[in-house]
Amino acid sequence: MDVMPLFPNFATVNEISRHIEILLLSNDCVIVPGFGGFMAYDVDARKDSSDGSILPPIRSIGFNPKVTFNDSLLAQSYVEAYDISYPEAVKLLEHDTDELKQLISKNGSFEFNGIGIVSLNADGNYEFAPCEAGLLTPQLYGLGSFKIKTLEKIKTMSTESKAGFSLPGKALPSDLDKEEEKNEDNIQHSARLVALWRNIAVACIAAMLFILIPSPLVNNAQLAENHIDYQLLDKVMPQEMTEGHAAVKEAIESKSEKSKIAARQTEEDSLQVKQHSTSSSSKGRFSIVVASHVTRLNATSYQSNLSKRGFKDVFIHRGAHLKVLMGHYISREAAIKALNKLNDKEEFAGAWVIELNS
Protein backbone atom coordinates (compact mmCIF):
# COMPACT_ATOMS: atom_id res chain seq x y z
CA MET A 1 0.00 0.00 0.00
CA ASP A 2 1.33 3.42 -0.92
CA VAL A 3 1.40 5.49 2.26
CA MET A 4 1.89 8.99 0.88
CA PRO A 5 -1.42 9.36 -1.02
CA LEU A 6 -3.24 8.35 2.18
CA PHE A 7 -1.33 10.70 4.47
CA PRO A 8 -0.08 13.66 2.40
CA ASN A 9 -0.13 16.20 5.24
CA PHE A 10 0.50 14.14 8.36
CA ALA A 11 4.24 14.49 8.84
CA THR A 12 6.40 17.32 7.60
CA VAL A 13 10.05 17.97 8.25
CA ASN A 14 9.10 20.24 11.16
CA GLU A 15 6.99 17.48 12.71
CA ILE A 16 10.01 15.16 12.76
CA SER A 17 11.61 17.77 15.03
CA ARG A 18 8.58 17.65 17.35
CA HIS A 19 8.67 13.84 17.53
CA ILE A 20 12.39 13.89 18.40
CA GLU A 21 11.99 16.61 21.06
CA ILE A 22 9.14 14.71 22.77
CA LEU A 23 10.98 11.36 22.64
CA LEU A 24 14.11 12.92 24.18
CA LEU A 25 12.07 13.76 27.30
CA SER A 26 12.20 10.07 28.29
CA ASN A 27 15.00 8.64 26.09
CA ASP A 28 18.74 9.33 25.88
CA CYS A 29 18.98 8.51 22.17
CA VAL A 30 16.59 9.02 19.23
CA ILE A 31 17.69 7.75 15.80
CA VAL A 32 16.40 9.06 12.47
CA PRO A 33 16.96 6.02 10.18
CA GLY A 34 19.28 6.85 7.30
CA PHE A 35 20.15 10.28 8.77
CA GLY A 36 21.75 10.09 12.23
CA GLY A 37 21.18 9.79 15.96
CA PHE A 38 20.55 12.51 18.57
CA MET A 39 22.12 11.69 21.98
CA ALA A 40 21.15 13.60 25.14
CA TYR A 41 23.47 14.03 28.13
CA ASP A 42 23.48 16.02 31.38
CA VAL A 43 25.67 19.08 31.95
CA ASP A 44 26.27 20.15 35.57
CA ALA A 45 25.95 23.72 36.82
CA ARG A 46 29.09 25.68 35.93
CA LYS A 47 30.70 29.11 35.89
CA ASP A 48 31.00 31.04 32.62
CA SER A 49 34.60 32.26 32.48
CA SER A 50 33.73 35.02 29.99
CA ASP A 51 31.46 37.04 32.30
CA GLY A 52 31.66 35.19 35.63
CA SER A 53 27.97 34.19 35.65
CA ILE A 54 26.77 30.93 37.22
CA LEU A 55 24.92 28.79 34.66
CA PRO A 56 22.26 26.27 35.79
CA PRO A 57 22.43 22.53 34.99
CA ILE A 58 21.04 21.67 31.56
CA ARG A 59 20.45 18.61 29.39
CA SER A 60 22.47 19.14 26.24
CA ILE A 61 22.53 17.07 23.06
CA GLY A 62 24.95 15.73 20.49
CA PHE A 63 24.52 14.32 16.98
CA ASN A 64 26.21 11.29 15.41
CA PRO A 65 25.61 10.92 11.63
CA LYS A 66 27.06 7.38 11.69
CA VAL A 67 24.22 5.97 13.83
CA THR A 68 21.58 5.37 11.14
CA PHE A 69 19.94 2.00 11.89
CA ASN A 70 16.21 1.79 12.67
CA ASP A 71 15.65 1.13 16.40
CA SER A 72 11.82 1.36 15.93
CA LEU A 73 11.52 4.22 18.48
CA LEU A 74 10.70 7.00 15.99
CA ALA A 75 8.59 4.67 13.82
CA GLN A 76 6.56 3.61 16.85
CA SER A 77 5.97 7.30 17.64
CA TYR A 78 4.52 7.68 14.11
CA VAL A 79 2.26 4.65 14.71
CA GLU A 80 0.82 6.13 17.92
CA ALA A 81 0.54 9.70 16.56
CA TYR A 82 -1.12 8.93 13.22
CA ASP A 83 -2.94 5.66 14.05
CA ILE A 84 -1.30 3.73 11.21
CA SER A 85 0.39 0.33 10.97
CA TYR A 86 4.11 -0.15 11.56
CA PRO A 87 5.03 -0.79 7.87
CA GLU A 88 3.13 2.36 6.86
CA ALA A 89 4.94 4.33 9.56
CA VAL A 90 8.33 3.11 8.28
CA LYS A 91 7.51 4.20 4.71
CA LEU A 92 6.24 7.58 5.92
CA LEU A 93 9.39 8.08 8.01
CA GLU A 94 11.61 7.23 5.02
CA HIS A 95 9.77 9.82 2.90
CA ASP A 96 10.15 12.52 5.58
CA THR A 97 13.85 11.69 6.01
CA ASP A 98 14.43 12.11 2.26
CA GLU A 99 12.69 15.51 2.39
CA LEU A 100 14.90 16.51 5.34
CA LYS A 101 18.08 15.59 3.44
CA GLN A 102 16.93 17.52 0.35
CA LEU A 103 16.12 20.58 2.46
CA ILE A 104 19.57 20.58 4.11
CA SER A 105 21.25 20.04 0.73
CA LYS A 106 19.33 22.98 -0.74
CA ASN A 107 19.56 25.47 2.16
CA GLY A 108 22.80 24.30 3.74
CA SER A 109 21.25 23.75 7.18
CA PHE A 110 18.09 22.95 9.12
CA GLU A 111 17.11 23.99 12.66
CA PHE A 112 15.45 21.33 14.82
CA ASN A 113 13.25 23.37 17.14
CA GLY A 114 14.48 23.18 20.73
CA ILE A 115 17.31 20.79 19.75
CA GLY A 116 19.89 22.50 17.53
CA ILE A 117 21.03 23.15 13.96
CA VAL A 118 22.33 20.52 11.53
CA SER A 119 24.40 22.02 8.69
CA LEU A 120 26.38 20.73 5.72
CA ASN A 121 30.12 21.55 5.69
CA ALA A 122 32.43 21.95 2.70
CA ASP A 123 33.27 18.23 2.71
CA GLY A 124 29.60 17.28 2.44
CA ASN A 125 29.41 16.02 6.03
CA TYR A 126 26.85 16.97 8.67
CA GLU A 127 27.82 19.29 11.53
CA PHE A 128 25.67 19.96 14.60
CA ALA A 129 25.36 23.00 16.89
CA PRO A 130 23.17 22.25 19.97
CA CYS A 131 20.59 24.68 21.37
CA GLU A 132 22.39 26.95 23.86
CA ALA A 133 19.60 26.70 26.44
CA GLY A 134 19.64 22.88 26.30
CA LEU A 135 16.77 20.46 25.88
CA LEU A 136 13.39 21.01 27.49
CA THR A 137 13.72 19.23 30.86
CA PRO A 138 10.90 19.75 33.43
CA GLN A 139 13.03 18.08 36.14
CA LEU A 140 15.48 21.02 36.02
CA TYR A 141 12.69 23.53 36.80
CA GLY A 142 13.77 26.07 34.13
CA LEU A 143 16.40 27.71 36.34
CA GLY A 144 18.19 30.80 35.02
CA SER A 145 21.75 32.11 35.31
CA PHE A 146 22.96 34.70 37.82
CA LYS A 147 26.12 36.63 38.74
CA ILE A 148 28.03 36.77 42.03
CA LYS A 149 30.88 39.23 42.55
CA THR A 150 34.01 37.71 44.09
CA LEU A 151 35.33 39.04 47.41
CA GLU A 152 38.57 40.11 45.73
CA LYS A 153 36.70 42.20 43.15
CA ILE A 154 34.49 43.82 45.80
CA LYS A 155 37.57 44.71 47.89
CA THR A 156 39.35 46.17 44.83
CA MET A 157 36.33 48.29 43.87
CA SER A 158 36.06 49.58 47.45
CA THR A 159 39.77 50.52 47.53
CA GLU A 160 39.59 52.32 44.18
CA SER A 161 36.50 54.30 45.16
CA LYS A 162 38.19 55.49 48.38
CA ALA A 163 41.48 56.40 46.70
CA GLY A 164 39.82 58.27 43.84
CA PHE A 165 42.49 57.24 41.32
CA SER A 166 43.58 54.14 39.45
CA LEU A 167 46.06 51.68 40.90
CA PRO A 168 49.70 52.02 39.70
CA GLY A 169 50.60 49.94 36.68
CA LYS A 170 46.95 49.14 35.87
CA ALA A 171 45.05 51.23 33.35
CA LEU A 172 41.29 51.46 33.87
CA PRO A 173 39.18 50.56 30.84
CA SER A 174 37.63 53.45 28.95
CA ASP A 175 33.89 54.15 29.07
CA LEU A 176 33.61 53.07 25.43
CA ASP A 177 35.18 49.66 26.17
CA LYS A 178 32.87 49.20 29.14
CA GLU A 179 29.84 50.04 27.00
CA GLU A 180 30.87 47.53 24.31
CA GLU A 181 31.38 44.78 26.90
CA LYS A 182 28.01 45.61 28.46
CA ASN A 183 26.26 45.38 25.06
CA GLU A 184 27.86 41.99 24.34
CA ASP A 185 26.75 40.68 27.75
CA ASN A 186 23.21 41.95 27.14
CA ILE A 187 23.03 40.18 23.76
CA GLN A 188 24.20 36.87 25.26
CA HIS A 189 21.79 37.07 28.19
CA SER A 190 18.90 38.05 25.90
CA ALA A 191 19.44 34.92 23.80
CA ARG A 192 19.53 32.77 26.93
CA LEU A 193 16.42 34.41 28.37
CA VAL A 194 14.41 33.85 25.16
CA ALA A 195 15.23 30.13 25.16
CA LEU A 196 14.66 29.93 28.92
CA TRP A 197 11.19 31.50 28.75
CA ARG A 198 10.29 29.16 25.89
CA ASN A 199 11.19 26.14 28.01
CA ILE A 200 9.27 27.52 31.02
CA ALA A 201 6.17 28.12 28.86
CA VAL A 202 6.23 24.58 27.46
CA ALA A 203 6.71 23.12 30.95
CA CYS A 204 3.74 25.15 32.27
CA ILE A 205 1.53 23.96 29.39
CA ALA A 206 2.50 20.34 30.08
CA ALA A 207 1.70 20.78 33.79
CA MET A 208 -1.69 22.34 32.99
CA LEU A 209 -2.55 19.42 30.70
CA PHE A 210 -1.78 16.92 33.45
CA ILE A 211 -3.97 18.88 35.88
CA LEU A 212 -6.90 19.61 33.57
CA ILE A 213 -7.26 16.20 31.87
CA PRO A 214 -9.53 14.15 34.18
CA SER A 215 -8.43 10.70 35.29
CA PRO A 216 -10.49 7.74 33.97
CA LEU A 217 -13.27 6.34 36.13
CA VAL A 218 -12.08 3.23 37.93
CA ASN A 219 -15.34 2.20 39.58
CA ASN A 220 -17.42 1.40 36.50
CA ALA A 221 -19.05 -1.54 38.24
CA GLN A 222 -20.52 0.73 40.92
CA LEU A 223 -21.87 3.15 38.29
CA ALA A 224 -23.39 0.29 36.32
CA GLU A 225 -25.33 -0.87 39.39
CA ASN A 226 -27.07 2.49 39.89
CA HIS A 227 -30.72 2.36 38.81
CA ILE A 228 -33.97 4.30 39.21
CA ASP A 229 -36.38 3.48 42.02
CA TYR A 230 -39.53 2.91 39.93
CA GLN A 231 -41.65 2.06 43.01
CA LEU A 232 -41.09 5.59 44.27
CA LEU A 233 -42.29 6.98 40.93
CA ASP A 234 -45.41 4.80 41.09
CA LYS A 235 -46.29 6.29 44.48
CA VAL A 236 -45.70 9.90 43.43
CA MET A 237 -47.12 9.94 39.87
CA PRO A 238 -50.84 9.38 39.07
CA GLN A 239 -51.88 5.85 38.04
CA GLU A 240 -52.73 6.81 34.43
CA MET A 241 -49.20 8.27 33.95
CA THR A 242 -47.21 5.44 35.57
CA GLU A 243 -48.92 2.67 33.59
CA GLY A 244 -47.80 4.21 30.29
CA HIS A 245 -44.11 3.85 31.21
CA ALA A 246 -43.97 0.08 31.54
CA ALA A 247 -42.16 -0.38 28.23
CA VAL A 248 -39.67 2.36 29.06
CA LYS A 249 -39.00 0.78 32.44
CA GLU A 250 -38.31 -2.60 30.84
CA ALA A 251 -35.94 -1.06 28.26
CA ILE A 252 -33.95 0.81 30.92
CA GLU A 253 -33.68 -2.29 33.10
CA SER A 254 -32.37 -4.23 30.08
CA LYS A 255 -29.79 -1.51 29.45
CA SER A 256 -28.77 -1.60 33.13
CA GLU A 257 -28.20 -5.36 32.89
CA LYS A 258 -26.02 -4.89 29.80
CA SER A 259 -24.03 -2.23 31.67
CA LYS A 260 -23.37 -4.71 34.50
CA ILE A 261 -22.10 -7.29 32.00
CA ALA A 262 -19.85 -4.66 30.37
CA ALA A 263 -18.52 -3.62 33.79
CA ARG A 264 -17.65 -7.24 34.64
CA GLN A 265 -15.90 -7.60 31.27
CA THR A 266 -13.90 -4.41 31.97
CA GLU A 267 -12.82 -5.81 35.35
CA GLU A 268 -11.66 -9.04 33.67
CA ASP A 269 -9.70 -7.07 31.06
CA SER A 270 -8.12 -4.89 33.78
CA LEU A 271 -7.12 -8.00 35.75
CA GLN A 272 -5.59 -9.56 32.63
CA VAL A 273 -3.61 -6.38 31.85
CA LYS A 274 -2.45 -6.18 35.49
CA GLN A 275 -1.23 -9.80 35.37
CA HIS A 276 0.73 -9.13 32.17
CA SER A 277 2.19 -5.92 33.66
CA THR A 278 3.44 -7.90 36.68
CA SER A 279 4.84 -10.57 34.37
CA SER A 280 6.58 -8.03 32.14
CA SER A 281 8.20 -6.28 35.13
CA SER A 282 9.72 -9.61 36.30
CA LYS A 283 10.69 -11.06 32.89
CA GLY A 284 11.52 -7.92 30.90
CA ARG A 285 9.83 -4.72 29.73
CA PHE A 286 10.37 -5.15 25.97
CA SER A 287 8.19 -7.31 23.72
CA ILE A 288 7.38 -7.94 20.03
CA VAL A 289 4.10 -6.72 18.50
CA VAL A 290 2.76 -9.35 16.07
CA ALA A 291 -0.74 -7.83 15.64
CA SER A 292 -2.19 -4.37 16.34
CA HIS A 293 -5.48 -2.49 15.92
CA VAL A 294 -7.52 -5.70 16.24
CA THR A 295 -10.77 -6.52 18.01
CA ARG A 296 -10.70 -8.41 21.27
CA LEU A 297 -12.28 -11.50 19.66
CA ASN A 298 -9.68 -11.58 16.87
CA ALA A 299 -6.85 -10.95 19.34
CA THR A 300 -7.97 -13.86 21.55
CA SER A 301 -8.33 -16.15 18.52
CA TYR A 302 -4.88 -15.21 17.18
CA GLN A 303 -3.29 -15.67 20.62
CA SER A 304 -4.77 -19.17 20.86
CA ASN A 305 -3.66 -20.01 17.31
CA LEU A 306 -0.04 -18.96 17.97
CA SER A 307 0.08 -20.86 21.26
CA LYS A 308 -1.20 -24.06 19.58
CA ARG A 309 1.49 -23.70 16.89
CA GLY A 310 4.22 -23.76 19.54
CA PHE A 311 4.94 -20.04 20.04
CA LYS A 312 5.60 -19.28 23.71
CA ASP A 313 4.69 -16.31 25.92
CA VAL A 314 1.94 -14.94 23.61
CA PHE A 315 -0.36 -12.47 25.36
CA ILE A 316 -2.80 -9.60 24.73
CA HIS A 317 -1.78 -6.04 25.68
CA ARG A 318 -4.29 -3.22 26.08
CA GLY A 319 -2.66 0.19 25.49
CA ALA A 320 -3.89 2.93 23.17
CA HIS A 321 -4.97 0.03 20.90
CA LEU A 322 -5.40 -3.71 21.48
CA LYS A 323 -2.22 -5.61 20.52
CA VAL A 324 -1.05 -9.22 20.47
CA LEU A 325 2.50 -9.44 21.87
CA MET A 326 5.05 -12.23 21.97
CA GLY A 327 7.81 -12.68 24.56
CA HIS A 328 9.40 -10.56 27.31
CA TYR A 329 12.97 -9.26 26.88
CA ILE A 330 15.18 -7.39 29.35
CA SER A 331 16.62 -5.04 26.66
CA ARG A 332 15.64 -3.57 23.30
CA GLU A 333 18.67 -5.24 21.69
CA ALA A 334 17.50 -8.69 22.81
CA ALA A 335 14.00 -8.00 21.48
CA ILE A 336 15.38 -6.80 18.11
CA LYS A 337 17.51 -9.95 17.86
CA ALA A 338 14.43 -12.13 18.40
CA LEU A 339 12.46 -9.97 15.93
CA ASN A 340 15.08 -10.55 13.21
CA LYS A 341 14.50 -14.30 13.53
CA LEU A 342 10.73 -13.84 13.22
CA ASN A 343 11.08 -11.59 10.16
CA ASP A 344 12.12 -14.66 8.16
CA LYS A 345 8.47 -15.69 8.29
CA GLU A 346 6.14 -13.72 6.00
CA GLU A 347 3.44 -13.76 8.70
CA PHE A 348 5.61 -11.59 10.99
CA ALA A 349 7.05 -9.23 8.34
CA GLY A 350 5.22 -6.27 9.91
CA ALA A 351 6.16 -7.04 13.55
CA TRP A 352 8.04 -4.49 15.65
CA VAL A 353 9.50 -3.96 19.16
CA ILE A 354 7.55 -2.14 21.89
CA GLU A 355 8.49 -1.03 25.41
CA LEU A 356 5.90 -2.01 28.02
CA ASN A 357 4.95 0.38 30.79
CA SER A 358 6.04 -0.80 34.20
N, C-alpha and C positions, 0 to 999 in steps of 0.2 A: 504493500500500500504506500502510495506517495504521500508523505506527511505534509509537505509544504502547501499544496492546494487546500488542505483541510485547516491548517493553522497559519495563515499568511501573516497575522499581526500579533501572534502570541509572544514571541521572544525576539527582541531586537538586541543589538550589541550592548545598549545601555542596560538591558534587563539581565544580561550575563553578569554585569558588575553588581547588580542588586543581589542576585543569587549568591555570588561569592562572598559579599559583605555579610549576608545573613548567616551563611554556613560557617564563616570564620568566628562567629560568636561562640560556637560550641566545638569547633575543630581547629587543630593546629596546622592542617594542610588541606588545601582545596586544589585539585588538579583540573585544568582545562585540557581535555584530550587533544593531542596534536598541537598544543600551543605552549604549555608550561605549567608549573605548579607554584602557588602562592603559599609561603610558609610564615606563620605567625610566631613571634617570640616576645618574651617580656623584657622590658628595659627598666632597671631600677631608677629611683629618684637620683638626680645628679646636679652638679653645679655647672652652669654655663661659664666657661672661662672668658668668653668675649665680653660679657657685661656683668658677671658675678651673680646672676639670678639663679634661684633654686628651681629646677624643673621637676614636675611631678612624675611619678612612674607612669609609663605608657606601655601599650602593646603594639610593637612595631611589626613590620612585615618585610619579607624578602621574596625574590622571584628567581626561580631556577628554570630556564628554558629547556633543560635536558630531561626534566621529569614530565613526560607526555603520555604515559599509559592511562587507560581508563580505569579508575578505581570505583566507578559506579556512584560516587557521592553526588556529583553535579547532575548526572542523569536521573538519579532518584529524586532530586529536588525538582527537576522538570516534571517527572511523573506526578508528584504530589501537587505541584502548582497548577498544572494544566489538565489534570485528570485524563492522562493518556497512558498507553501501554509503554513498557520499557523499550522495546525496539523502536517505537515511534519517537520516544524521547531521545534515543541515541542519534537517530537521523536528524532530528531537529537541532540537537546540540552540534553535530558536525556542520550543518548549514550555517549556524550562527558563528561558529569558530572560523569558517572560511570568510564570512563577511568581516569579522574582526581583523583577520590577517590582511585582507584587501584594504580596509580602512587605514591600518597602520602603514602599509606600503604606499598608499596614496598621500596621506597627510604627514607621515613621518613619526607620528606618535598618537597615543590614545590615553585619556585619563580615566581610570577606574575610580568612580566616585567614592570617596572615603577610604581609598586603598593606596593609590599612587599613580604614577605615569609610566607607561611602557613606551619606549622610543626605539627607533631603528638607527644604529650607528653607521659609520662609513663602510664598515666591513660586512654590513647586512645582518648583524647580530642584534638581538634584543637587549636593551639596557633598561633598568628599572630604578625609579626614584620614589621612595615611599612617602606617604602623606606625613608632613611634619608633625601634625597633632597626634599621629598614631591611629590605630583602629578604634572604632566605637567599642568601648568596654564598660558596661554598667557597673561592674565590680570595682572599678577605680574611681567612681563617684564624680567624674568630670572635674577633677581638681585643676587649679590654675597655677601658674608660676608666681614667684614673689622674690623681692630683693631684701637682703640683710647687709647692712654696712658692717665691715670688720672693725674690731676695737682699734687696730692700728690706724685705720683711715679716719675714724672719729677723732682719735687723739691728734693726728696730724692736722686735720681741719681746725680743731680747737686752738692749736698752737699758732697756726697761720693767722687766724682771725684776731688773736690777741696781739701778735707782733705787728700786724699791719703791713708786712712786706713778705716777699717770697724768700724761701730758704736758699742759702748760698749753694751755687752749683746746680740748682734745679730751676729751670725756666717754667713758669706757669703757662698752660695752654691759652691761646688767644680765645676771645669770645666767639670768633668765627668757627674755630675748630670745635669748641664745645657745642655750638649750635648744630654743626654737621653730625657730630656723634649722637646728639640728642635725636635728630631726625632719623638717623639709621636705626636707633633703638626703638623709636616709635613705630617705624615700618615693620620691624621684626615682631614686636608685640602685637601689632594690629593683625598680622597674619595668623598669629597663634590664637588670638582672641576669637577671630572669625571661625576657625576650625573648632575651637573649644565650645563656643555657643551652639554650633551645629550639633556636636555630640551631645550636649546637655539637652537640646530640644528633642532629639531622637530618643534619648533615654527617658525623658518625661512622657513622650507619646506612648512608648512601650509600657511604662508603668501605669498610665491611664487605661490602656487597653486591658491589662491584667485586672485592674480594679473594676472597670465598667462591665466587662463581659461576665454574665452570670454563670455560676457553676451549674453543671447538669444535675437534675433531680435524681437522688439516689434511692428514694423510697417510693418507687412507682407502684409497688404492691399495695402500700397503704392508700395511695390515691385511687387505685383501681377498685378498692373495696368500698369507697364512699358511695352512697346511694341516697335517693330521696325517700323520705318517710311518707308513703302514699296514704297510710291510715290517717295521718294527721290532716292531709288534704281532704279526705272523705268527711272528716268531722267538721272542717271549717267551711267547705264549699257546699252549695245546695245540691240536692240529690240529682236534679236534672242535668247539672253541669259535670258532676263527677262521673256519671255513667258513660258520658261521651268520650272519656279519656282512657277507656280500657285498652284500646289498641295501642295508644301511645305508651301506656305503662308497660305493656308487654314488650314493645320494641326497645324501650330504654333498658328494661331488665336483661334482654338478650344482649344488648351492647355492653352492659356492665359485666356479664359473664365472659364475653369475648375479651374484655379488658383484663379480667383476672387471669385468663389463660395466657394473654400476651405478657403480663407481668411475671408469671411463673417462668415463661420462656426466657425473658430477659435475665431473671435470676440465674437460670441454668447457664446462659451464655456468659454471664459475668463470672460465675464459678469456674467455667472452663477456661476463660481468659486468665483468671487469677492463678489457676493451676499451671498453665503454660508459662506465666510470668515467673513463678517460683522455680519451675524447671529450668527456664532459660538463665536465671541468675546463678544457678548451681552448675549448669553444664557449660554455659557460654552465651554471650549476648548477641552473637551474629548468626544469621540463618540464611537459607536460600529460598527465594520466592519462586515457586513453580507454577502458580496460578494466582491471578489478581482480578478484582472487579467481577466477582462471581457471586451468585446467590448462595444462600446457606445450604440449600438442598444439593446444588451442584458441588459445592465445596466438600460436603460430607461424603457424597458419592465418590468424588475423585480421591479423597483421603483414603477411603476404604479400598478403592481399586489399587492405589499405589502400595498400600500395606500388604494386600493379597499377593502382589507381584514381587514382594521381597524387599521393598524399600523400607528402611528403618527410620524411626523418629519423624514421622509425618504428622503434622498437626495443623489446626486452623487457628489463624491469628486475626483478631478483630482490631483494626486500627482505624484510619480514615476510611478504608475500604476493606472488605472481607478478603483474606488471602489464605492460600494453602502453602505452608512452609515445610521445609525438609531439613532436619539436622540442627544441632547447636554447636557453635564453634567459638573458641575463646578469643580469636583474633580475626580481623578482616582478611588477612593473608591466608589463613587456614580455610576460610570460607571460599575465597576465590580459587584456591587450589582444588577444592572439591567441586566447585562450579565448572572448572575447566574439564573435569572428567565427565560431568553430566552433559556438557555442550556437544559431546560426540553423538549424543542421541538427538534426533530431530525433534522429538517431543519436548525437550528442554532447551531448545535453541533460544527461546526468549526469557530464560530464567535470569535472575540477578540476585546480588547480595543485599541484605537489609540488616540494619542494627536495631535490635529489640530494646524497647524501653525497660529499664530495670524496675 
